[in-house]
Amino acid sequence: MSDPPHSKNAFALLMGNRPNAKKKQPQSPSPKTLTEDTLEDGPLAKKPKMVKEEVKKEEINMDAKIALLKNKGYEFKPKSAAFWKHGESIPFVFLARAFDLISKESSRIVITDILCNVFRTVIATTPGDLISFVYLSASKIYPAHDGIELGIGEAANIKSLGEAYGKSDAGIEEDLEILGDLGLVAKVSRSSQSTVFGFKPAPLTVAKVLDTFLVIAKISGNDSQTQKKEKIKALLVAASDCEPLYIIHLLESKLRIGLAEQTFLAALAQAAAYSETPSDPPIDEAVKVIEQVYSVDPKYDTIVSAILSDGVLKLSDKCGFVPGVPIGPMDFTCEYKYDGERAQIHYLEDGSVEIYSRNAERNTGKFPDVIQSVQRFKKPSVSSFVLDCEAVAFDRKNSKILSFQKLSHRERKDVPIDKITVSVCIFAFDILYLNGEQLLQEQLTVSRKHLYDSFVEVPGEFKFATAVTSNDLKAIQSFLDTAIVDGCEGLIVKTLSTEATYEPAKRSNNWLKLKKDYMDNIGDSLDLVPIGAYHGRGKRTGGYGGFLLACYDDEKDEFQCICKIGTGFSEKMLKERSSSLQSQVIPHPKSYYRFTDATNPDVWFEPTEVWEVKAADLSISPVYLAAAGAADAVKGISLRFPRLIHVRQDKKPEEATTSGQVADMYRAQKINHGNNQDEADDN
């Protein structure tokens, strides 16, 4: 695996010896600046050695207390890790130090233990701070469906850092070039900053940091960027120890410490279980409850409040499905599998409509035409509903489904209805809520009847997913062929009445995809992230000739290289993708990229796009690192002859195909075809 560039310079900078930097001579303050306060209480006051020793003891004491967080649950005593008084606002340094501890671990079990003990400490000392800890640990400030973001770019963070720590933008950018992480730049800049006479801000608390982020998110107007910068600067000036590192990472909404959402939820559940019954905590039951509740009601405020007031095992009674709050999606009798974008449509009692994506993002402004058609496809008896659908690009003149690429050309935000150039048809396949009644626990036969009885098809605007019910393989094969001819990806095969309830945020063995590729033995497509590119040659000189793609490891929170891709592009598509990614070029690989010298690209990208890719097959590779150690003791897995299908506008990089899924696909292929070749030099 390659070391990041300038590693020696980075080490020097971290050690406080910036390369070629002239050492500044300490300056004596002007006599005019000396005041009685300065002499008695300021940095020039003669202080006994005892004060320095006490500070050192406090640091040692903090180190020892933070180390206790690694104890197993049954050994840990919650108040033992606290270095604040009962009921006091908890210092942000406690959470920052815990993040540091987690970042040094690779074991999911150990990471869960640490975060569980953090939450237990909060519950035992200052439970009112738990909600702030939960949001910041999840690297969020609001639920995703609220659509509220910090709106802070790297340039704004660089300016804030420079002003907070007395450096020029160019100086910060130079340090970033060396260290490769703006958070590390902040930490180093803070530690090397000279003591400033005068005002010393109060230490940061976790609640203060979250509150400031909330204020930043709500700032708008002509002077918004300046106001946001001042708020960030105030946080950085008050920060100490490793706090600047995590303030920047939180502003970037990327902690990058290997903390996956499932681990986070498990830690919260375990903490709640231990806090209620320390001697015999119902851990497995608590984890199951909290995961189920979060998938239906993904609001930390509600969950944390219910945990503190009623306990984790009563969460299901206190937290449930609420119209207007998106339910975690479940991947999709035999129904057409449409090549579109997931749309969860909420029609509320007051007549308002909200539309959410597969990852619970608010997409209401993208589909004004769908909102307008709701009154046409719902029956008068329907006062409220939540539908699970697929929004598909549609040629209404010829009554024909169009490709996903057509849908991707549609504007994504605040689309004026008279400016829409790509029409969509909504294909409904499930109903989750109807007239005030939750239907999540109903079998598919029941929910489907509600769906058919409550809505009417409107040509070109709203249709029920095309479906047949059969146990005849020839009939299913014929239906699959028809689906392909009709412009669909394949089929979703579901059970009707046995374990056929809607399971939010889960993949179900009772709902299976059936694509034409499976029948042709070609294999499934993968959703991968472009993290780098290679300069083009010949016709492609002056642009990119190929790209380095990566899958996502959701346990290690890292992107692992899986293949190079240079085929499957029309010249137009190659130009579009190159143009889009040129704005995402970074000078060095991210610390969470895993690659080898043999795959080192000419340029690196921010992880921003997700590409759907198909390949001939998967093979063991000594060069690529996807799922390394899963199928082979040392080698990773790669794709042979990959080609681009299209860009997945509806997915975030962290929703790409995981390394675990890559390993599963390889094992399934090996069973079916006995393919276990080492990597051929074909991409």
N, C-alpha and C positions, 0 to 999 in steps of 0.2 A: 504493500500500500504506500502511496506517495506521501511524503511530508509536504505540508503547505509550503509555498515559496517563501524565501526570506526567513526561514525558521531560525537561523542564528541571530538575525537582526531582531526578530520577535522576542527571542529569549533575552537579548540584551535590553530591549525596551521594558520587558516585564520586570527585569532585575533593576530597572531604574537607570540604566546606562544607555541612553539613546545614542545610536551610531553617529559619530562625527559632530555630536552636539557639544558646544562650548559650555563648560561648567560656569554657571552664574555665581559671582561672588556675593555673599550676603551683604546687604546694604543696611547701614545704621539708620534708624528713623530720624527724621528731622526733629530738633528739639521742640519745634512748634507743635508737634503731634503728641508730645508727652503731656498727659494730664494726671490728675490725682488718681482717677479711676484706672488709667493705664498702668501706673506704677504699683498700685495696691492690688489690682485684680487682673490686669492685662498680662500679655505674654512677657513683658519686661520685668514683671514683679519677681523678686527673689522668692522662690518657693522651696520649701524643705524637700529633701530627697524622699521623705515619706510619701509625698503626694505622687511622685513618679512611681514609687513602688506600689502604691495603692492602685494606680491605673493599670500597671502591669498585672497585678493580682486579679483585677476585674477582667482583663482580657483572658488570662489563664482560666479563671472561673467560667467565663462564657464558653471557651473551647471545651472544657470538661462537660458542661451541661449540654452543649450541642451534640457531643459524642454519644450521650445517653440515648439520643433519638434512634440509634441503630439497634437498641435492645429489642428482643422479641416482645410481643404484646403482653404475655403473661409475666414477664420480668419487669416491665416498665412501670414506673410510678409517675403519673402525669405531672405533679407539681415539682418533681425533681429537676426538670429541664428549664423551669421558669427562672428568670433573673429580674423579674418585676414584681411589684406587690399585687396581691389579690384584687381584682376589679380594675386595675390600671389598664389604660390603652397599651396594647402590646407593641414593643418596638419593632419596626420594620426589619431591623438587622436580624431578628430571630428567624423570620421567614427567609430572608436572603441567605443566611448561613445554612438553613435547612436545604434551600435550593442548591447551594454549593456542595453540600453533603450528597445529595441525590445525584448531582452531575458526575460524581466520581464513581458511581455504582453502575453496574451493568445488569445485575440480577433484579428481575421484576419483583421477586419476593422481598428483597431488602428494601427496594424503593418504596414498596407498599408499606412496609413496617415503619420506615422513616416518616412518611407523610401521615400515616395513621397516628403515630405518636405526636406529631405536630398538632393535629386536630384534637387529640385527647388532652393535650396541654392547654389548648385554648378553651375547650369546654370546661376544664377543671378550674381555670383561673379567671378568664374574662370571656364568658360565652357570647356576649354581645358582639365580639369581634369575629366570631366564626364565619359570618357571611362574607366579610372582607377577605379572610383567609381563603375561603372556598373560591371566590371569583378570581383572585390573583393567582392561586395555584392552578386554576383552569386556564389562565392567561386570557381572561375575559373581563369585561366591565358590565355587560348587559347580556341577556339572552340573545342568541343569534337572530331569532325571529323579530326582535324589536328593530333591527336594521340600524342600530346606532353604533358608530365606529369612532375611534380616536381621530382618524384623518391626519396622521402624522407621517410624513415621508422621511427618508434618510437625510435629505438636505436640511430639513428643519431641525432634526436631532443634532446634526453637525454644527449648525449655527448656535443652538442652545448650549452644546458642550463647550464650544469655543468661548462664548461669553461667560459661562459659569466658571471656567477654569483658566481664563486669561490666555487663551490661545487663538491663533488665526484659523480660519476655515482650512487654509492650506496645510497648516500644521496638524490639524485633526485628520485631514485626508491622508497625509503622509503616514501618520501613525496607523491609520486604518489599512493602508497598503501593506504595512509590515505585519500587523497583528491579525488582520482578516476578520475582525469582529468589533463592531462599534461599542459593544458593551465592555469589552476588555480595554478599549481605548479610554472609555469613561473611568474605569477602575484605576488604570495606570495614571491618568491625568489627575485624578483626585488625590492619589497617594503621593504624587510628586509635587503637589501644589504647596507653595509657601504659605505659612500662617499669615492670615490677614488681620490687621488690627481692627478693633471695633466690634460690630455686631456679630454675634454667633447665633445662628438659628437653633431653635429647639430640635432635639433628635426627632427623626421621622417615626411615625407610627404606621402600622398597616392600614388602619382606618383612614389616616390622613392621605396616604398614597392613593388608595382607591377613590376617596372623595375628590382628590385633585384630578384624577383621570376622568371622573364623571363630569366635572366642570369643564375640562378641556373638550370632551366630546360634544358638549352642548354649545360651545362658543361658535358663533357664526357672524357673518357680516364682512364688510370691507377690510377691517383691521383684525380679522380672526387669527391669521397666522402669527401676527406679532403678539397678540394676547396669549395664544397657545405657547409660543416660545418663552414668554415670561414665566408662565406657570411651570413649564419643564425646567427652566433655569433655576427657579426657586427650589424645586425638588433636588436638583443636582448639587446646589450649594449646600443644602442641609444634609446631604447624604455623606456617609462615611463607610469605612470598612469595604465590604463587597457590595454595598447597596447600589452604587452607581451602575454596576454591571447589570443588575436585574431591573433597575428602573428603565434602562435603555431597552433591554430585551422585552419587557412588558409593553413598552411603547411600540415596539415592533410587532407585538402580539405573537411572539415566538420565543418561549422560554428556552427551548433547545437543551433540555436537561434529561431527555429520555423519559418524560412523564406522559404516557398515553392516557386517553380519556378513561378507558376501562380500568386502568390502575388507579386513577384518581377516584373514581366512583367506589371501587373496592375499598380504598383507604378510608373514605368518608363513612362507608357502611360499617367497617370494622371498628372505627373510632366510636361511632354511636353505640355499637353493641357492647364494647368494653366499658364505656362510660355508664351504661345502664346496669349491666350485670358483670362486673369485673371477674368474678370467680368462674363463671360458666357462660361466656358470651355466645349468643347464637349467630356466629359469624356467617356461615353459609346462607342461612335464611335471611339475614340482614342484607347481604350482598345481592341476593336474588330480588328482594323487595325493592331496594333502592334503584337497581338497574331497570326493573319493570316500571316503577313510578317515573323515573327520569325520561324514559322513552315516550310516556304518555303526557307528562307535564314537565317539560325541560326548563323549569325555572328554579334556580338555586335558592332564591328568596323564600319561595313556598316550602321547598324541601327542608331547608335548614330550620326555618321557623317551626315546622311540624316535628322535626327531630328533637329540638330543644324543649318543646312543650308537651309532646305526647309520646315520644320514643320512636325508634326506627321501625319497629314491627307494626306500628299503627299508621304508617305512612300511606298505605293504600286507602285508608278510611278518610284521610285528611287531604290527600292530593289525588286528583283525578283529571280526566279529560275535560278541557275547557274549550268551547268553540272560540276560534280566533287565535288559538295557540297550536302550532303545527305538531302533528304526531310523527315520531320517527318512522321513516319509510321502511317497507319490507320489499326486498327484491322479488318480481312477479314470476271434470272438465278441461280443456285445451283452449287457450285464448291467443289471439294474435299478439306477438311481441313487437310493439311499434317502435320505430326508430325516431324517437322524439325526445322531449324534455319532460321530466316528471312534474306534475302540477297538482298540488293539494289545494282544492278550492273550498273556502270557508264562507258560507252565507249565514250571517248572524240575524238575530231576531229583529234588529233595527233596520234591516235591509242592506247593511253594508257588506262588502265583499273583500276578502283577502285571499291572495294566492301565494303559496310558498313552494320553494324548490325542493329537490330531494335532500338537500342539506339544511333545510329549515330556514333558508334565507327568504326575505320578503320580495316577491316578484310581482306584486300587484301592479306597479307602474308599467311593467313590461307588456301586460295583456289587457289594455282598456277594451278591446273588442270582445274578449271573453266575458268581462264584467257586464258589458252591455247586453250580451246574449243570455245571461243567466235567467232573466225574466221570461225568455222565450222557451227555454228547455225545462224549467221546473214547473210542476203542476201547481195550481192555485192552493191546494191543500198543504203545500210545503211551506213552513214558516222559518226553518233553519236546517242547515245540512253541512256535512263535510264530505267531499268526494275525493277519492284517489283516482287520478287520471293521468293520461299522457297527452301533452300538447304537441301536435304533429303539423309540420308544414303541409299545406293542402291546396291543390289546384281546384278551386270550386267550379270553374267553367267545365273542366273535363272530369270532375269528381275523382280526382286521383291523388294518392299520397305522394308527397315529394320527399327528397332526401334530407337527412339531418343537416347537411351543408347549407341547404336553403334556409333552414330555420336559424342557423348560426349567423346569417346575414341580417337578421332582425335586430333592431335597436334593443338595448338591454334595460334602459331606465327611462321613465317619464316619456313614453312614446305617445305623441298626439295621434288620436285615432284616424285623422285624415292624412297622416303621413305614413301609415302602415303600407308596406309594399309586399310583405309576405303574410298571407292569410294562414290561420291555424284552425284546425278542427280538434276539438276535445274528445278523446276516447276514454270513457269512464269504465273502470273495471271493479271498483269497490266503493261502498258507502260506509263511513265510520260513525256517523252521527246523523240523526234525523228527528226533527221536531222536538228537541230537548231530550232525546233518548240516545244513550251511548250504545253502539252496536259492536264494539270491539270484541266482545266475547261470543258473539253469534257465529254459528257455522256459516260457511259460504253459501249454502243453499238458502238460508234465511236472509242474509244480507243482500244477496243477489236479487231475491224477490222484492225486497224493499227498494232496491235500485230501479228495477224495471217498473215497479208500480208508481214511483214518485216522480219520474222524469219522462220526457218525450224526446225522440230524436228530431233534430233540426238539420236538414241537409247542409253539409259543408261547415256546420258550426259545432254540433254535438251529436255523438253517436255512442252507443254501447260497444265495448270491445267485442269484436267478432269472436264467437266461441262455438264449440261443439262438445258434446258429452259422448264419450265412446271408450270402450276398452279393447277395441279392435286395432291392432298395430297397422294394418294396411290403411284403415280409415284415417289414423293419425298421420301416417306418412303422406297420404293424399292431401290432408288438410295443411300439413307443413309446406308442401309444394305450392299450394294455393296461396298461402301466406307470403311466400317469397315472391311469387308473381305479382301479388298485390302491393309490393314495396315494403314488406315488413322484414325484420331481422330473423324471425322464426316464431316459436310458440312458447307460452308459459303453460306448463302442465300442473294443475292443481288438484288436490283432493277436495271433494265436495262436502262431506259430512263427518269425516273422521279426522280429528285434530286439524280442522280447517278454519280456525279462528285467525283473525288478523293479529300478527305478532310484530309490534312496532320495533324498529331498529334491529331486527334480527334476520339472518338468512335462515330459511326454513327448508328442511328436507321434504316437506309436503308441497312445496311450490318449486318447481324445477324448470330451468331454461332448456329449450330444445331448439338448437340452431341447425341450419343446413350444414354448417361446417362439421358438426358432430357426426352427421351421417356420412360425410365425405372423408372423414378421418383427417381433416386438416387441423383441427384444434380451435379453441376459443380465442377471442381477441383479448388483449391486455390494455389497460389504461396506464400509460407511462409518462414520465416527466422529463422534458429536455433540460439537461443541466450544463451542456456544453456543445460546442460546434467545431468543425474542422474547415479550414479554408478550402474553397473550391479550386478545381483545376480545369483546364480545357474550357468548355462552354461555361462552366460555373466560376471561372476566375473572376475575382473581385467580389464574390459573395460567399455564402456558405455552401460547401459541397456535401456535408453530412453532419449528423448530430449524435451526441452521446445521450442515451436515454437511461433512466433509472426507475426502479420500482421503489416502494416506500416500506420501510420496516417500522410498523406501528408500535412495537415494543421498545426498540432502541431509538425511535424518533430520528431516523436517518434515511438518506436516499442512497441506494446501492446500484452501481452501474450494471446494466443487463445486456446492452447491445449498442452497436453503432447502426444508424439508419441513413441510407442515402437514396432509397428507392421508394416508389409509391407516390412521388411528387410530380405533378405537372409543373411546368415552368412558372405558371401563375401562382400555384400553391406554394412552391419553394420561395418565390419572391415575397409572398404575403407572410409566410412564417419567418423568413429572415428579417423582414422589416419589423415585424412584431417583436422579435427577440432582441434586435439590436439595441433597443431601449433598455433591455434588462441585463446588458453585459456588465460583469463585475471583474475586478482585476485579479481575483484569486478565488480558489474554490472555498465554499463554505466549510466550516469545521465539521458539519454533519454530512458531507459527501464522502462516499466510500468508492475508491477507484484505484487502479494500478498504473504504473508507469506506461504500460503498453496501451492504455486507453486514454492517456492524458490529452485533452483536446487543445486546440489553439486558443479558444476563448471559453470563458465560463459564463453561465447565466444564473440570475436569481431563479428559484423554483416558482414559476408562475403559471405555466400552461400544463394541460393534460392532453396527451395524444392517444387516440385509440389505434392500436397497432396489431396487425396479424402477422403470423410467421409460419414457416413450413413445419417446424417443430422446436422443441427445447432440447438443449444438450448440456452436458457437464463441461465446464470451462475453467481452464487455469488462469484466464485473463480477466473474466468478469466476476463480480462479487455478490451478485444477487443470491440471497438465501445460502451464502457460504456456510458450509458445515451441516446443512440440512439433508442434502442428498449425497454429499461426499464429505469425507472428514475434513478436507481442506478447500477443495475447489468450489466455485459457485456455479450458477446456472445462467445460460445465455439463450438468446433466440437465434435461430438460423433463418436467413432470408427474410428479415422483418420488412414490412411495408406499411406506410401510413394509410389509415382509413379516413379519419377526420379528427378535428380538434374537439375535445369535450368541453364546451363552454359551461356546462352545468356542474362541473366537478372542480374541487380545489386540489392542489398537489397532494395534500395529506389524505385525499380520498382515492389516490391512485391504487393500482393493484399492489397488494402487499407481498413481501418476501415469502410469507407463509403460504399465500395463495399460489405463488410461483412454484414453490416446492410441491404443493399438492398437485398442481397441473403436471409437473414433471413425473411424479410418482404414478399418476393415473395413466400418463402416456406410456410409461415404462411397462406397466401391467398390460396395456392394450397392444403395444407394438414392440416391446423389447428393445426400445431405443435407448442406448446408454453410451453414446459416442462422446469422445472428447471434442472440444471446440475446434471446428474447422475454420480456416481463415477466409470466411465468406462474407464478412460484413465489416 
